Amino acid sequence: MNKLTYANNQLSVWRIDTNTYWIQTRLPEHANKLAKLKNAHLVSYGINLYQRTYEVTNFDPKSLNRLLADLRPKSLLVTPF
């Protein structure tokens, strides 16, 4: 079940399966933080633009909310879909 969970122009999150998410970013600093997570791995990257998608596994919703709070711009509110 692919469900868009959160999106803005810098960050998008899809729930792929129970406690498994794809997180896509266009910002190198976000990609660096995602790359440092022990349960995340790169699944795709952009060719003509900076874009990285990471699959994060064994990630509960509470942990995802903390990660999004850290990554999203402070002026944006999370709007669930």
Secondary structure, DSSP 8 states (H G I E B T S, - for coil): --EEEEE-SSEEEEEEETTEEEEEES-HHHHHHHHT-TTEEEEEE-SSS--EEEEE-S--HHHHHHHHHHHS-TT------
